[in-house]
Amino acid sequence: MQRGLAVDAERASLQAQLDELERQAQQAAQAATTFACPFCGARMGVSDLFCSGCGKPIAEIKDAFAAQQQAEAYHHKEARGPNETQEYPW
């Protein structure tokens, strides 16, 4: 009887660990398919056409992201200096 209780307790513990891993995986999947609006910070899904926070259309949001990436690339290039040709790690 003692052995059966120990097995049940171990099974419950393992199930709790599996449940937690599943919850973390769902959060990671959601984070991978959402992003923050560059204008208001509201979370947006990749299939959204407008921001639910500020109402900006996705085209304007994509343009803002592109401008932000260009500015970051320019600043990285300036920080390296004109003679350095280091590539980005990604």
Secondary structure, 3 states (H helix, E strand, C coil): CHHHHHHHHHHHHHHHHHHHHHHHHHHHHHHHCEEECCCCCCEEECCCCECCCCCCEHHHHHHHHHHHHHHHHHHHHHHHCCCCCCCCCC
